[in-house]
Amino acid sequence: MRTLFHDFQQIDAVIHFAAHKAVGESVQKPLMYYQNNLFSLINILTCQLEVPIHNFIFSSSATVYGTPETLPITEKNETQRPFSPYGNTKKIAEEIIEDCTKASLNFSAISLRYFNPIGAHSSGLIGELPNGIPNNLMPYITQTATGLREKLMVYGNDYPTKDGTPIRDYIHVVDLAEAHLSALKRLLNKAQDSTFEIFNLGTGKGYSVLEVIDTFEKVANQKLNYEITERRDGDVPVLYAATKLAEEKLHWKATETLEEMIRSSWSWEQNIREEQNQLKNYKSS
């Protein structure tokens, strides 16, 4: 990494996405999450500031809010000790980045707090392909619908929500990508109000797990095999964003509906399974 930064000194900014990100796994393997998510961040910042590269965008998470006291969640909501080590690595990472901006007048950063990214590119050629059993809802749904998984597990129906299942603010990955471009322009144009800024990235609307399942069944025109089981460690009942700050400062707003997000995910899943079947048939012929 140090060699990369020193060899390509015309780098204007770093966007840091890399991290382990499964809530449940982080509860089972906390040291793996702390080691990977925090050490990699520290290594990047160390090498970046040596060059120096003055701008940094961080992939954060709404999990830093813990169980919010008020909804929708604004950037002024207090961060709390998250329920999962994954969420805590994001909270600690933001504190590290903020300290770096305070230590150097030439270093600026924006932290983008994702809510729940889903969806795929409209071409159906780029999408989410997790290793093993998915930890996120949407790929678990689509893999169940294709028959790759026997059934979808819904973790808990006794939360204090309208149907007992957790509510999340789902945002399309393409909308998310557009937000990063807007944040990058803000940094490069030196338009920040402070050297460390935070923005929520969501739609401002919350949907329960059962609402997502119902919407998928309508979009795909098929019933989904699912089973309600016990709660999963680290999950929060309700999270959805206030997006006014991002709209005003980044000049960005999410545009994709839940139906469009699900339709793109389903198209991607069908395409990738068809390609894998064709490859399997080719190798066996």
Secondary structure, DSSP 8 states (H G I E B T S, - for coil): -HHHHHH-TT--EEEE------HHHHHH-HHHHHHHHHHHHHHHHHHHHHTT--EEEEEEEGGGG-S-SSSSB-TTS-----SSHHHHHHHHHHHHHHHHHHH-TT-EEEEEEE-EEE---TTSSS----SSS-SSHHHHHHHHHHTSSS-EEEE-S-SSSSSSS-EE-EEEHHHHHHHHHHHHHHHHTT--SSSEEEEEES-S--EEHHHHHHHHHHHHTS---EEEE---TT--SB--B--HHHHHHT-------HHHHHHHHHHHHHHHHHHHHHHHHHHH-
